[in-house]
């Protein structure tokens, strides 16, 4: 069963919201890792920040891709 337009839009908005939350968390972790943390903790925080930012990008890519290539067959 194909999702309807409102369901598709809600899913896209939810994914973009999670993408934004992951991006903000990644940037905050990166800032802490580069300024406050010291030693091994700094490297771990920077690695986690990079993973969060890449995950954010992937979620955003999927959300936009599904919108761009949505089925044109609508009743």
N, C-alpha and C positions, 0 to 999 in steps of 0.2 A: 504494500500500500504506500503510495507516494505521499510525502508530507504536503500539507497545504501551504499557501503563501504565508499566513500568519505564523504557522509553526516554524517554517523555514526562517522567517525574519527573527522570531524569538530565539531560535537556536544560534543564529548568527550574532545577535546582540549579546547573548550569554557567553559565547566563545570570545568575542571581542572584549567583553568585560574581564574575563579571566586572563586574557592576554595582557591587558593593561595592569591588572593586579600583579601578575608575574613580572612584568617589566619594572614596575615601581619597586617591588621587593628586590629584584636583581640590582637595580641602580643603588638602592639603599645599602644593600650588602656590599656592593663594590666600593661605595664611598667609605664604609666602615673598614673594609679590608685594606684600602689604600691609605687611610689617614690614621685610624686609631689602633688597629690590631698590629701585633708585632710577631715576628718569627713565623712559626708553622701555622698559627691561627690565621695570619694574614693570607698565606698562600691558600689555605683551605677556603677561606671566605671569598677570595677572588675566584677560585675554581667554581664554587657554588654559584656565585653571581653570574659567571659566564654561562653556566648550565641553565640558570633561570632565564637569562636573556635569550638564549637560543630556543628554549622551550616556548617562551612568549612569542618569538618570531614564527615558530612552527604552528602554533595554535592560530595566530593571526592569518597565516598563509592559508591554512585549511578553511577557515571561516570565509575568507574572501574568494577562494577558489570555488567553493560550493555555490556561492552567490553568482559568480561569473559564469560558471558552466551549469547553471540550473536548467532543468528540462524546459523546453519551450512549449511542450504539449500541455496545454491547460484547458480544462473543460469550459 
